[in-house]
Amino acid sequence: VGPGNLARRQALKVLIQRFDKARQWISYTGPVPFDQIDREMKAADIALFASSCEACPNILLEYMAAGLPILSSDRGPMPEIAGDAAAYFNPEDKNSLASALVRLVTAPDERDRIARAAYAKAREMSWTRCADDSFSLLVHIARNR
């Protein structure tokens, strides 16, 4: 799901045709309206988050909230946010991605464990908790100057 430039979309379609002619494992819908993203995520079997640079990976958080088994880049802050609620790969190494994907696809118990952990971890997160933790940190700093 998502937009992309024409050349990359076409390259992706060629790869999908090469590796999944029957379209049983890989699908690409392109951009979808915002109100349909949740439905698309919940219909997925695995979430792939291949970003090599993020400040706050909102899409990763959305995958977690959807309870998806997640295959994520090993770059920070993804491991700090997802912890054991994702499997990881080096986003600059196609072999790392391929082997991590094969491991996850062939391990239904691990996919289940990751999905449950992702959902549970997402449920712990909220704007109220973020604000409370931020204010607690500021109070701690002020008291211990």
N, C-alpha and C positions, 0 to 999 in steps of 0.2 A: 504494500500500500504506500502511496506517496508519489509526488511528482519527481521528475528528473529530466535532465536535458535529453533531447531526441536521440543523440548518438548513444548515450548510455542505456536508454530504454530499448533501443534496437539491439544493442549488444546483449542485454539481459534476455531478450526474447530469443535470440539465437542460442544462447546457452541453455535456456529452459527447453527449447526444442531438442537440443543435442542430448541433454541428460535426463529429461523427463517428458518424452514425446506424448505420453498419455495424460500428462498434467495431473498425476496422482500425488506428487510430492511438493511441487513448487507452483505457486501461483503469484501473479503480479497483477493487481487490479488497476494500478495507476492511482492518480489522485481520487479521493472520495470526499464527499461533503463532511464537514466537521461532525455533524450529528450522527454519522454512520461509522465513525472510526471505532467506537467501542464495540459495535457489532462485528466489525471485521476482525478486531483483535481477539474477541472471544471465540471466533470461528477458527482461529489459527491453532496449529499443533505445537509449534515452536516459534518463539520470538528471537530474531537475530538482531543484535545491536552491535554494529561494526564500527562505531565512531572511534577515532583515534584521539579526539580532543574535545572535552566537554567541561563546562563549569558546573552546571547542574543538569544532568541528563533526564529531562522531563519524560522523554519517551520510555526510558528504562523504568522510571517510576510508574508510568501508565501500564507497561507490560506486567510489572509486579502486581499492581492493583487488579489487573485482569486475571491473575492467577495462572499466568503462562509459564511453561518451562522456558528458561531464558539462556541463550548462548550469547555471551557478551564479550566485547573487547576487554582485554586485561589492563587497559590504560586507566589511570586515575581520572576521575573519582569513582569509576564504575565498581571496582572491588570494594571500596570503602562504603559505598551505598548498598550494594546488593549482598555483599558478604557471601555466605554459603547458599544464597538463593539464586545462583546462576552458575553456569559452567563458563569457562573463560578460554580465550584464544588471543594470539598476537595478531592485531588487525593489519600488520604490514607483512604477514607471512601467510600466503595462500595455503601452504601445507598445514600450518597450525590450525587455520580455520577448517580445512577439510577433515583433518583427523578429529578435531573437537566435534564437528557436526556428525561424523560417523559414530563417534562414541555416544553422543546424545540420542541419535536416532535409533541406535540398536540397544538402548538401555531404558526400557519402559519404567522400571522401578526408580531409576535416577531422574527421569523426566517428571515422574510423579512427586518425588521428594523435593525437587527444585520448585515445581509449581506450588506445592503447599507452603514451602518456606518463603517463596516470593510473596504470596498472598498474605501470609502472617506478618511478614516484615512490613509490607505496605500498610497494613491495618494499624501498625504502631506509629505511623507517620501522620502528622496533621499540622495545620498552621498554628493551632493553639499550642501544641507541644513545641513547635519551633519557636514561637514567641516566648513561651515560658522558659525554655532552655536559654534563649538569647538574654532575657532579662536576668536570669540566675547567674549567667556568666558575667554580665556587667556588674551585678551586685558583688560577686566574688572578687572581681578585679578592683572595684572601688574599696572594698574592705581590706584588701591585702596589698595596697599600694606600697 
